[in-house]
Amino acid sequence: MPRTRVSTLIDTRVWVLALRAPALPADSPLADAANRAAELASTCIDRDLVLFTPQLVAEIHHVAMSRVRPRPLATAVVDYLSGLLSLRNARLRAATRRDVADALALSTQSGIHIWDYLVVLPWRGRVDRIVSMDPHYRHPHFAQIASLENPLGIWRSEGQPLP
């Protein structure tokens, strides 16, 4: 019997922490969380369908690039994203007009940034779980789409400092 893969969408900050893990010194306050994020990403890459949207790719790129020093390391960010998107079990799905209209309406109702909806809505009906540390994903709108997991145990939106 063929094995069914879980469809997993990993949110921006988890990917960025995973990307940064190898460059962080062991005594960095982020080292533990980044190493756990890298291990989580590796496990998902090995066993799951890993889901992306153009919005998610753009967010990962933007956040990672804004923190890259020295600038020549920016190539590593592009290589990282290109490598992820070229995986056999990676899937990329763009937002439809309906997704954008729903994102506008849901964002207006909830006060949650539209881009959080644009990361997830293209995969509704096809995503099993969302792995995130963003507390916005605790909202019932997202609970109707997929289960939420935060194995890192840190709840912070983008822009909020990590412990």
N, C-alpha and C positions, 0 to 999 in steps of 0.2 A: 504494500500500500504506500503511495507516495506521501511524503511528509508535507504537511501544510505549514507554510511559513506565516509567522505573525507579521502583520503590517504595522510598522513602527515609524512614527514621525518624531524625530528628536528636535527639540526647539533650539533656537539660536545660541543661547548662552551655554548650553551643555556642549554643543559643537565647538564653540570658541574656547571653552576651558580645556576640552580634549586636545585641541590644536596647540594650546599654550603649554600643556603638561611637560613635554620634553625640554622646554627652554627654562622652566622655573627651577630655581635652586631649591634644594630639599628643605631649607629653613624658611621658605616663603610661606606666608599665611595662606596662600592659595594652593600650595603644592598638594595637600591631601585631596581637596575637592577636585582639582584638575586631574590628578592621577585616577581618581574614581570615575571621573567623566570619561577619560581616555579608555579605561577598562570597559565601561558601559558601552561606549561607542564601538569598541572592538568586538564585544560580544554580539551586539546588534548586527554589525556588519557580517559576522560569521554565520548568524542563524536566521535573521529576519529579512523581510523585504523592507528596505529603508526608503522612506518616502520624502520627497522634496517638492517644493513649489518654487517658481522664480522668486517670489517674495522671500522665502526662507533663504535661498541662495544669496540674494541681495543683502539680507540682514547679516548673515554670517560674514560675508565679504566686508560689509561696512564696519561692523563691530571689530572684526579681527584687524582690518587695515588701520582703524583709528588707534589701535594700541600697539602696532608694530613699530619697533625701534631697534636697530637702525632701519631706514627705509628699504635697503636692498633685501631685507627679509620678506618684503611684500611678495616676492616671487613664490615663497613658500606657501603663502595663503592661497594664491591662485593654483599652485600645484596640488595643494590639499583638496580644494574644492573640485578641481578637475578630476582628481583621483577618485573622490567620492562619487561623482556623477557618472564615472565610467564603470563603476562596479556592476557586475552582472545582475545583482539583486537590488540595485538602486532604481527608483522610478521617479520621474519628473512629470508633474502635471500642472498645467497652467490654469488660472482662474477663468471661468466662463463669465458671460455677462450676468447670468443668474447669480453666480458666486459673488460678483462685485456688488450687485444690487442687494443681495442678502447681507453682505458685509457692511454696507452703508447703513441698512436698517438696524441690524443687530448692534453695531457700534453706537448708533444713536440711542437705542434703548438702554444699553448697559453702561455707556461711558468708557468702554474698553477701546483702546486704539484699534482702528480699522485694520492695521497690518497684522494684528494677532489673528483676526478672522481670515485674512487673505493667506496666511500661512496654512490654515487648517481646512477651510471650506472646500477647496478643490478636491480634497480626499474624503469628504463625508460619504458614508456608505461603503468605504473601502479601507478605512484605517481602523485598526484594532486598539492601538494605544498611542498616547501622546506622552513623551518623556520630556518633562519641563521643570524648571525651577521658578517659572513666572507665575505668581499668584493669580493673574488674570485667568489662567486656564482652569481655575477652580470654579469658575462661573458655570451655572447650569447650561448655558448655551453650548459649552464645549463638552459637558458631561453627556449630552444627548448625541454627540458625535463619536466619542471614544472614551475609553478609560484613561485616567490620568495617573502617571507614576512620577515620583520624584525620589529616586534612590539616593540622591545626594543629601536630601534632608534640609536643604537651604532654599528658602522662598525669597527671591528677589527679582524684581522687574529689571529690565535693561535700564541702565542709568543709576540704579541703586547700588551702592558699594557692597561688595562681598565682605564677609567677616574675615 
